[in-house]
Amino acid sequence: MKKPPASAHKTYTSRGASTRQRIVDTTASLVYAKGVEGTSLDDVRAAARVSKSQLYHYFADKDALVRDVISTQAARVLAAQGTALTQLDSLKTLRRWCDCILALNGGGANGGCPIGSLANELSNKSEQARALLVAGFNSWEDRLAEGFAKMKENGELGDSAIPRDLAIGVLCTIQGGLLLAKTSRSEGPLKVALDLAFNHVASHRRSLTRSSPSGVSPSAKRRRR
């Protein structure tokens, strides 16, 4: 028998909120390791140490729980990047961000990108889940685009740089690298992807003409000889 839906706007005591978050965190860990399909509500109950009635008190069904997991994982992915992402404003800080991504996913024994793994499993199965995944990727894309916009404003990137396009390209490249790194259990593909992403952004660097003391560029001097 289907349980009645839990209210999305329900308020909880501090203890209740803590229990609910424990369920979400536990489910996120299980899903990251085993996938949504491979994680049952019985698995969640056992790992989170809650009863069936408690579980259904907070979540109407597995789909509702998974939606909270998506939002939680998207927030975690951004938070894990910390200032490496929020302070992105130069090629130097872009390299720092690349190093951060590699450190977070290094060693080869990782489960890939939490958002990317969920997207691969759920995008064609649930429109609600897909919308939440799109929102998660968009937030990541927005942060990157803001950083590239700052690089363009401070003159490090030239007119050819389109911050939004650069953000999409970098994110696509990194997701591919994370997927191959997960599959091969090697950080090699991710290193290659990060170098490609960095070099692509750097290719839009503003070219500066070096001036001679007399104010005439070296190339102009050569033409006069």
C-alpha positions in Angstrom: 0.0 0.0 0.0 1.4 3.4 -1.0 2.2 5.7 1.8 0.7 9.2 1.9 3.1 11.9 0.6 5.1 13.7 3.2 4.6 17.4 3.1 7.4 19.3 1.3 6.9 22.2 3.7 6.7 20.2 6.9 8.7 21.6 9.8 10.7 19.4 12.2 12.2 19.6 15.6 15.9 19.8 15.7 16.1 16.1 16.5 13.7 15.4 13.6 15.7 17.5 11.2 18.9 15.8 12.3 17.3 12.3 11.7 16.1 13.4 8.3 19.5 14.7 7.3 21.1 11.5 8.5 18.8 9.5 6.2 19.7 11.7 3.3 23.5 11.6 4.0 23.4 7.8 4.4 21.4 7.4 1.2 23.9 9.7 -0.6 26.8 7.5 0.5 25.0 4.3 -0.5 23.9 5.6 -3.9 27.4 6.9 -4.6 28.8 3.4 -4.0 26.0 1.2 -5.4 23.8 3.5 -7.6 20.2 4.3 -7.2 19.0 1.0 -8.6 21.3 -0.9 -6.3 20.2 0.9 -3.2 17.0 -0.3 -1.5 15.0 1.4 1.2 15.9 -1.6 3.4 19.6 -0.8 2.8 18.9 2.8 3.9 16.9 1.8 7.0 19.7 -0.5 8.2 22.5 1.9 7.5 20.8 5.0 8.9 19.4 3.0 11.9 15.8 4.1 11.4 12.5 2.2 11.3 10.3 1.9 8.3 7.7 4.3 9.9 10.5 6.9 10.5 11.6 6.6 6.9 8.1 7.2 5.6 7.5 10.0 8.0 10.2 12.0 6.3 9.9 10.7 2.7 6.8 9.6 0.8 8.8 7.1 -1.3 12.2 6.3 -2.7 11.9 8.9 -5.5 11.3 11.7 -2.9 14.4 10.6 -1.0 16.5 10.4 -4.1 15.5 14.0 -5.1 16.9 15.2 -1.8 20.1 13.2 -2.4 20.5 15.0 -5.8 20.2 18.4 -4.2 22.6 17.4 -1.4 25.2 16.0 -3.7 25.1 19.0 -6.0 25.7 21.3 -3.0 28.5 19.1 -1.8 30.3 19.1 -5.1 30.4 22.9 -5.1 31.3 23.2 -1.5 34.2 20.7 -1.9 35.8 23.0 -4.4 35.8 25.8 -1.9 37.8 28.9 -2.7 39.4 27.2 -5.7 36.1 27.8 -7.4 34.8 30.9 -5.8 38.1 32.8 -6.2 38.6 31.9 -9.8 39.8 35.0 -11.6 43.1 34.3 -13.4 45.0 31.5 -15.2 46.9 31.0 -12.0 43.8 30.4 -10.0 42.4 28.3 -12.9 45.4 26.0 -12.5 44.7 25.9 -8.7 41.1 24.8 -9.5 42.4 22.1 -11.8 44.7 20.8 -9.1 41.8 20.9 -6.7 39.6 18.8 -9.0 42.4 16.3 -9.4 43.0 16.1 -5.6 39.3 15.5 -4.9 39.2 12.7 -7.4 42.7 11.3 -7.4 44.0 7.8 -6.7 41.8 6.1 -9.4 39.6 4.4 -6.7 36.8 6.9 -6.9 33.1 6.7 -7.9 33.3 9.6 -10.4 31.4 12.8 -10.2 28.4 12.4 -7.8 26.2 14.6 -10.0 27.4 13.0 -13.3 26.8 9.5 -11.9 23.3 10.4 -10.9 22.6 12.1 -14.2 23.8 9.0 -16.1 21.4 6.8 -14.1 18.3 9.0 -13.7 18.1 11.5 -16.6 15.9 9.3 -18.8 13.9 7.9 -15.9 12.5 10.8 -14.0 11.8 14.3 -15.2 11.8 15.7 -11.6 15.2 14.2 -11.0 16.5 15.4 -14.4 15.4 19.0 -13.6 17.3 18.9 -10.3 20.4 17.5 -12.0 20.2 20.3 -14.6 20.0 22.8 -11.7 23.1 21.3 -10.1 25.1 21.4 -13.3 23.9 25.0 -14.0 25.1 26.2 -10.6 28.6 24.7 -11.3 28.5 26.2 -14.8 27.5 29.6 -13.4 30.5 29.7 -10.9 32.9 28.9 -13.7 31.4 31.5 -16.0 31.7 34.1 -13.3 35.4 33.3 -12.9 36.0 33.5 -16.7 34.1 36.8 -16.8 36.5 38.2 -14.2 39.4 37.0 -16.2 38.1 38.8 -19.2 37.3 42.0 -17.2 40.8 42.1 -15.7 42.3 41.8 -19.2 43.8 38.3 -18.9 41.4 36.9 -21.5 40.8 38.6 -24.8 37.7 39.4 -26.8 37.5 35.9 -28.3 36.7 34.5 -24.8 33.0 33.9 -24.2 32.7 33.1 -20.5 29.6 31.0 -20.7 30.9 29.0 -23.6 34.2 28.4 -21.8 32.3 27.2 -18.7 30.3 24.8 -20.7 33.3 23.5 -22.5 35.4 23.1 -19.4 32.6 21.3 -17.6 31.9 18.9 -20.5 35.7 18.1 -20.7 35.9 17.5 -16.9 32.9 15.3 -16.9 34.3 13.1 -19.6 37.6 12.9 -17.8 35.9 11.9 -14.5 33.8 9.2 -16.3 36.9 7.7 -17.9 38.9 7.9 -14.7 36.1 6.1 -12.9 35.9 3.4 -15.5 39.7 2.8 -15.8 40.3 3.4 -12.1 43.1 5.7 -13.1 43.5 9.4 -12.7 45.3 9.6 -16.1 42.2 10.5 -18.1 41.2 13.2 -15.6 44.7 14.7 -15.8 44.5 14.8 -19.6 41.0 16.4 -19.4 42.1 19.1 -17.0 45.2 20.0 -19.1 42.9 20.2 -22.2 40.5 22.4 -20.3 43.2 24.7 -19.0 44.9 25.0 -22.4 41.6 25.8 -24.1 40.9 28.7 -21.7 44.6 29.9 -22.0 44.3 29.9 -25.8 42.0 32.9 -25.4 44.6 34.9 -23.5 44.8 38.5 -24.5 47.9 39.1 -26.7 49.9 42.1 -25.6 52.3 43.9 -27.9 55.5 44.6 -26.2 56.6 48.2 -26.7 60.1 49.5 -27.0 61.4 52.4 -24.9 60.7 54.8 -27.8 57.1 53.8 -27.9 57.4 52.0 -31.2 56.8 48.3 -31.2 59.7 45.9 -32.3 57.7 44.7 -35.2 57.2 48.2 -36.5 60.9 48.9 -36.1 61.7 45.8 -38.2 59.4 47.0 -40.9 61.2 50.4 -41.1 64.6 48.8 -41.6 
